[in-house]
Amino acid sequence: MAISREKKEALVNEYVDKLRRSQAVIVTDYRGLTHKQLEGLRRELRGAEGEITISKNTLLARALTEVGLPAPESLLNGTTAVAFCYNEVAAPAKVLSKFARDTKIFALRGGLMGQSVFDAAGAQALTELPGKDQLRAQVVGALQSPITGLVNVLAGSLRGFMNVLNARVAQLEQPAEEAAAA
């Protein structure tokens, strides 16, 4: 069934909007998936701040060109579904990778991040990136470590000073006790 010119223009505009909002785009091959599996993947991606759309290669290529991104022919062939990663790249990439492992028929072809084009291995590498929360925890840990060390050094000095004072108090009390005993 042919798509009308107006519908094609609307799809290109929709792709352009999604491309402008996304941090990265991951191109996949969805051949062999059932509608139920695809809907499950869409649900999981929404939870990871991503979205997947089945796209027509020529319309996606036109949208990529309109946004100023490269439109690699190696990625845009066959049955294509495009995952848009909006706020974070790692979480949607992990969802896609897990889905590909579980179904064995879904495949990551590659994608785009900024002006960079990456292949399937690059898409797989994205899945190994830590998520935003994990990166924040690492930064906080890195910042907290020197502060904790400083607190321990200062506390150690205070403990040492308190030990000296307690020893001096004990030393001063000892002659007073000896004098009282005599």
VEXKOLBA-259541 format. One record per residue (C-alpha): residue number from 1; x, y, z; residue in one letter. Coordinates in Angstrom, 3 decimals. Example, Ala and Ser with C-alpha at 12.3 -4.5 7.8 and 13.67 -1.06 7.14 Angstrom:
2
<pt nr="1" X="12.300" Y="-4.500" Z="7.800" rest="A"/>
<pt nr="2" X="13.670" Y="-1.060" Z="7.140" rest="S"/>
This chain:
182
<pt nr="1" X="0.000" Y="0.000" Z="0.000" rest="M"/>
<pt nr="2" X="1.447" Y="3.340" Z="-1.050" rest="A"/>
<pt nr="3" X="1.776" Y="6.163" Z="1.457" rest="I"/>
<pt nr="4" X="0.439" Y="9.555" Z="0.390" rest="S"/>
<pt nr="5" X="2.836" Y="12.473" Z="-0.004" rest="R"/>
<pt nr="6" X="1.244" Y="14.287" Z="2.968" rest="E"/>
<pt nr="7" X="1.691" Y="11.225" Z="5.178" rest="K"/>
<pt nr="8" X="5.339" Y="10.931" Z="4.103" rest="K"/>
<pt nr="9" X="5.961" Y="14.597" Z="4.931" rest="E"/>
<pt nr="10" X="4.295" Y="14.129" Z="8.316" rest="A"/>
<pt nr="11" X="6.506" Y="11.098" Z="9.030" rest="L"/>
<pt nr="12" X="9.659" Y="12.996" Z="8.021" rest="V"/>
<pt nr="13" X="8.643" Y="15.883" Z="10.313" rest="N"/>
<pt nr="14" X="7.992" Y="13.411" Z="13.137" rest="E"/>
<pt nr="15" X="11.427" Y="11.821" Z="12.636" rest="Y"/>
<pt nr="16" X="13.069" Y="15.270" Z="12.520" rest="V"/>
<pt nr="17" X="11.441" Y="16.209" Z="15.830" rest="D"/>
<pt nr="18" X="12.529" Y="12.946" Z="17.466" rest="K"/>
<pt nr="19" X="16.068" Y="13.271" Z="16.091" rest="L"/>
<pt nr="20" X="16.413" Y="16.792" Z="17.483" rest="R"/>
<pt nr="21" X="15.251" Y="15.677" Z="20.941" rest="R"/>
<pt nr="22" X="17.408" Y="12.551" Z="21.136" rest="S"/>
<pt nr="23" X="20.932" Y="12.143" Z="22.499" rest="Q"/>
<pt nr="24" X="21.551" Y="9.122" Z="20.288" rest="A"/>
<pt nr="25" X="19.774" Y="6.969" Z="17.720" rest="V"/>
<pt nr="26" X="20.172" Y="3.193" Z="17.585" rest="I"/>
<pt nr="27" X="19.178" Y="1.441" Z="14.360" rest="V"/>
<pt nr="28" X="17.890" Y="-2.116" Z="14.670" rest="T"/>
<pt nr="29" X="16.599" Y="-4.947" Z="12.517" rest="D"/>
<pt nr="30" X="13.229" Y="-6.117" Z="13.798" rest="Y"/>
<pt nr="31" X="12.531" Y="-8.822" Z="11.188" rest="R"/>
<pt nr="32" X="10.730" Y="-11.788" Z="12.719" rest="G"/>
<pt nr="33" X="9.344" Y="-10.020" Z="15.796" rest="L"/>
<pt nr="34" X="5.702" Y="-10.384" Z="16.663" rest="T"/>
<pt nr="35" X="3.525" Y="-7.374" Z="17.383" rest="H"/>
<pt nr="36" X="3.316" Y="-8.458" Z="21.032" rest="K"/>
<pt nr="37" X="7.118" Y="-8.569" Z="21.350" rest="Q"/>
<pt nr="38" X="7.462" Y="-5.142" Z="19.740" rest="L"/>
<pt nr="39" X="4.857" Y="-3.643" Z="22.077" rest="E"/>
<pt nr="40" X="6.695" Y="-5.139" Z="25.072" rest="G"/>
<pt nr="41" X="9.929" Y="-3.564" Z="23.847" rest="L"/>
<pt nr="42" X="8.191" Y="-0.201" Z="23.402" rest="R"/>
<pt nr="43" X="6.923" Y="-0.386" Z="26.989" rest="R"/>
<pt nr="44" X="10.383" Y="-1.187" Z="28.352" rest="E"/>
<pt nr="45" X="11.983" Y="1.616" Z="26.345" rest="L"/>
<pt nr="46" X="9.461" Y="4.170" Z="27.606" rest="R"/>
<pt nr="47" X="10.577" Y="3.289" Z="31.129" rest="G"/>
<pt nr="48" X="14.193" Y="3.911" Z="30.083" rest="A"/>
<pt nr="49" X="13.364" Y="7.291" Z="28.500" rest="E"/>
<pt nr="50" X="13.567" Y="5.974" Z="24.978" rest="G"/>
<pt nr="51" X="11.248" Y="5.222" Z="22.102" rest="E"/>
<pt nr="52" X="11.321" Y="2.828" Z="19.164" rest="I"/>
<pt nr="53" X="9.663" Y="3.464" Z="15.823" rest="T"/>
<pt nr="54" X="9.434" Y="1.292" Z="12.742" rest="I"/>
<pt nr="55" X="10.623" Y="3.504" Z="9.935" rest="S"/>
<pt nr="56" X="10.814" Y="3.627" Z="6.197" rest="K"/>
<pt nr="57" X="14.505" Y="3.885" Z="5.274" rest="N"/>
<pt nr="58" X="14.117" Y="6.594" Z="2.623" rest="T"/>
<pt nr="59" X="12.055" Y="8.801" Z="4.940" rest="L"/>
<pt nr="60" X="14.492" Y="8.326" Z="7.810" rest="L"/>
<pt nr="61" X="17.404" Y="9.173" Z="5.495" rest="A"/>
<pt nr="62" X="15.600" Y="12.351" Z="4.435" rest="R"/>
<pt nr="63" X="14.986" Y="13.304" Z="8.096" rest="A"/>
<pt nr="64" X="18.629" Y="12.654" Z="9.010" rest="L"/>
<pt nr="65" X="19.783" Y="14.856" Z="6.143" rest="T"/>
<pt nr="66" X="17.322" Y="17.581" Z="7.150" rest="E"/>
<pt nr="67" X="18.721" Y="17.603" Z="10.691" rest="V"/>
<pt nr="68" X="22.288" Y="17.682" Z="9.376" rest="G"/>
<pt nr="69" X="23.254" Y="14.165" Z="10.411" rest="L"/>
<pt nr="70" X="24.867" Y="11.562" Z="8.176" rest="P"/>
<pt nr="71" X="22.518" Y="8.976" Z="6.654" rest="A"/>
<pt nr="72" X="24.698" Y="5.857" Z="6.305" rest="P"/>
<pt nr="73" X="23.356" Y="3.367" Z="3.782" rest="E"/>
<pt nr="74" X="24.911" Y="0.506" Z="5.752" rest="S"/>
<pt nr="75" X="22.423" Y="1.136" Z="8.571" rest="L"/>
<pt nr="76" X="19.402" Y="2.026" Z="6.469" rest="L"/>
<pt nr="77" X="18.572" Y="-1.187" Z="4.644" rest="N"/>
<pt nr="78" X="16.082" Y="-3.963" Z="5.230" rest="G"/>
<pt nr="79" X="13.488" Y="-3.866" Z="7.975" rest="T"/>
<pt nr="80" X="14.448" Y="-0.941" Z="10.166" rest="T"/>
<pt nr="81" X="13.293" Y="0.094" Z="13.604" rest="A"/>
<pt nr="82" X="14.898" Y="3.164" Z="15.123" rest="V"/>
<pt nr="83" X="15.334" Y="3.652" Z="18.864" rest="A"/>
<pt nr="84" X="15.579" Y="7.253" Z="20.026" rest="F"/>
<pt nr="85" X="17.476" Y="7.756" Z="23.301" rest="C"/>
<pt nr="86" X="16.202" Y="10.993" Z="24.824" rest="Y"/>
<pt nr="87" X="17.731" Y="11.831" Z="28.224" rest="N"/>
<pt nr="88" X="20.242" Y="9.052" Z="28.603" rest="E"/>
<pt nr="89" X="21.943" Y="6.762" Z="26.125" rest="V"/>
<pt nr="90" X="22.985" Y="3.838" Z="28.307" rest="A"/>
<pt nr="91" X="19.575" Y="2.832" Z="29.701" rest="A"/>
<pt nr="92" X="17.740" Y="2.451" Z="26.361" rest="P"/>
<pt nr="93" X="20.812" Y="0.760" Z="24.850" rest="A"/>
<pt nr="94" X="20.808" Y="-1.775" Z="27.688" rest="K"/>
<pt nr="95" X="17.098" Y="-2.465" Z="27.159" rest="V"/>
<pt nr="96" X="17.694" Y="-3.054" Z="23.436" rest="L"/>
<pt nr="97" X="20.707" Y="-5.286" Z="24.066" rest="S"/>
<pt nr="98" X="18.855" Y="-7.396" Z="26.625" rest="K"/>
<pt nr="99" X="15.898" Y="-7.714" Z="24.246" rest="F"/>
<pt nr="100" X="18.247" Y="-8.807" Z="21.431" rest="A"/>
<pt nr="101" X="19.826" Y="-11.447" Z="23.712" rest="R"/>
<pt nr="102" X="16.428" Y="-12.713" Z="24.856" rest="D"/>
<pt nr="103" X="14.750" Y="-12.925" Z="21.436" rest="T"/>
<pt nr="104" X="17.788" Y="-13.970" Z="19.349" rest="K"/>
<pt nr="105" X="16.062" Y="-12.517" Z="16.225" rest="I"/>
<pt nr="106" X="16.265" Y="-8.809" Z="17.048" rest="F"/>
<pt nr="107" X="19.597" Y="-7.247" Z="16.071" rest="A"/>
<pt nr="108" X="21.372" Y="-3.957" Z="16.721" rest="L"/>
<pt nr="109" X="22.820" Y="-2.626" Z="13.456" rest="R"/>
<pt nr="110" X="24.500" Y="0.504" Z="14.753" rest="G"/>
<pt nr="111" X="23.524" Y="4.097" Z="15.243" rest="G"/>
<pt nr="112" X="24.371" Y="7.745" Z="15.491" rest="L"/>
<pt nr="113" X="25.499" Y="9.908" Z="18.369" rest="M"/>
<pt nr="114" X="26.098" Y="13.515" Z="17.449" rest="G"/>
<pt nr="115" X="27.857" Y="13.445" Z="14.086" rest="Q"/>
<pt nr="116" X="29.420" Y="10.039" Z="14.804" rest="S"/>
<pt nr="117" X="28.174" Y="6.874" Z="13.148" rest="V"/>
<pt nr="118" X="28.820" Y="3.564" Z="14.898" rest="F"/>
<pt nr="119" X="28.326" Y="-0.059" Z="13.907" rest="D"/>
<pt nr="120" X="26.804" Y="-2.970" Z="15.838" rest="A"/>
<pt nr="121" X="29.920" Y="-3.273" Z="18.022" rest="A"/>
<pt nr="122" X="29.617" Y="0.412" Z="18.899" rest="G"/>
<pt nr="123" X="25.962" Y="-0.057" Z="19.780" rest="A"/>
<pt nr="124" X="26.958" Y="-2.965" Z="22.006" rest="Q"/>
<pt nr="125" X="29.632" Y="-0.780" Z="23.644" rest="A"/>
<pt nr="126" X="26.916" Y="1.717" Z="24.589" rest="L"/>
<pt nr="127" X="25.255" Y="-0.981" Z="26.674" rest="T"/>
<pt nr="128" X="28.362" Y="-1.230" Z="28.830" rest="E"/>
<pt nr="129" X="28.335" Y="2.464" Z="29.755" rest="L"/>
<pt nr="130" X="27.249" Y="3.228" Z="33.299" rest="P"/>
<pt nr="131" X="23.883" Y="4.939" Z="33.686" rest="G"/>
<pt nr="132" X="23.378" Y="8.476" Z="34.988" rest="K"/>
<pt nr="133" X="22.697" Y="7.344" Z="38.548" rest="D"/>
<pt nr="134" X="25.804" Y="5.168" Z="38.613" rest="Q"/>
<pt nr="135" X="27.934" Y="8.023" Z="37.232" rest="L"/>
<pt nr="136" X="26.540" Y="10.384" Z="39.864" rest="R"/>
<pt nr="137" X="27.371" Y="7.865" Z="42.587" rest="A"/>
<pt nr="138" X="30.930" Y="7.566" Z="41.255" rest="Q"/>
<pt nr="139" X="31.370" Y="11.354" Z="41.246" rest="V"/>
<pt nr="140" X="29.985" Y="11.667" Z="44.770" rest="V"/>
<pt nr="141" X="32.282" Y="8.854" Z="45.913" rest="G"/>
<pt nr="142" X="35.280" Y="10.532" Z="44.291" rest="A"/>
<pt nr="143" X="34.416" Y="13.849" Z="45.947" rest="L"/>
<pt nr="144" X="33.593" Y="12.252" Z="49.273" rest="Q"/>
<pt nr="145" X="36.811" Y="10.243" Z="49.556" rest="S"/>
<pt nr="146" X="39.241" Y="13.164" Z="50.133" rest="P"/>
<pt nr="147" X="36.777" Y="14.842" Z="52.497" rest="I"/>
<pt nr="148" X="36.446" Y="11.646" Z="54.527" rest="T"/>
<pt nr="149" X="40.235" Y="11.379" Z="54.669" rest="G"/>
<pt nr="150" X="40.514" Y="14.971" Z="55.918" rest="L"/>
<pt nr="151" X="37.893" Y="14.345" Z="58.596" rest="V"/>
<pt nr="152" X="39.753" Y="11.220" Z="59.743" rest="N"/>
<pt nr="153" X="43.077" Y="13.097" Z="59.920" rest="V"/>
<pt nr="154" X="41.507" Y="15.932" Z="61.916" rest="L"/>
<pt nr="155" X="39.665" Y="13.492" Z="64.181" rest="A"/>
<pt nr="156" X="42.899" Y="11.554" Z="64.726" rest="G"/>
<pt nr="157" X="44.701" Y="14.740" Z="65.767" rest="S"/>
<pt nr="158" X="41.889" Y="15.610" Z="68.165" rest="L"/>
<pt nr="159" X="41.929" Y="12.086" Z="69.608" rest="R"/>
<pt nr="160" X="45.673" Y="12.344" Z="70.141" rest="G"/>
<pt nr="161" X="45.279" Y="15.740" Z="71.828" rest="F"/>
<pt nr="162" X="42.519" Y="14.353" Z="74.072" rest="M"/>
<pt nr="163" X="44.751" Y="11.398" Z="75.025" rest="N"/>
<pt nr="164" X="47.562" Y="13.796" Z="76.004" rest="V"/>
<pt nr="165" X="45.151" Y="15.893" Z="78.104" rest="L"/>
<pt nr="166" X="43.710" Y="12.796" Z="79.802" rest="N"/>
<pt nr="167" X="47.230" Y="11.530" Z="80.555" rest="A"/>
<pt nr="168" X="48.171" Y="14.924" Z="82.039" rest="R"/>
<pt nr="169" X="44.993" Y="14.988" Z="84.157" rest="V"/>
<pt nr="170" X="45.786" Y="11.469" Z="85.385" rest="A"/>
<pt nr="171" X="49.376" Y="12.541" Z="86.110" rest="Q"/>
<pt nr="172" X="48.214" Y="15.572" Z="88.120" rest="L"/>
<pt nr="173" X="45.634" Y="13.520" Z="90.033" rest="E"/>
<pt nr="174" X="48.170" Y="10.833" Z="90.942" rest="Q"/>
<pt nr="175" X="50.375" Y="13.065" Z="93.219" rest="P"/>
<pt nr="176" X="47.226" Y="14.435" Z="94.850" rest="A"/>
<pt nr="177" X="46.079" Y="10.877" Z="95.632" rest="E"/>
<pt nr="178" X="49.563" Y="9.971" Z="96.975" rest="E"/>
<pt nr="179" X="49.579" Y="13.058" Z="99.198" rest="A"/>
<pt nr="180" X="46.112" Y="12.218" Z="100.529" rest="A"/>
<pt nr="181" X="47.194" Y="8.628" Z="101.242" rest="A"/>
<pt nr="182" X="50.294" Y="9.758" Z="103.154" rest="A"/>
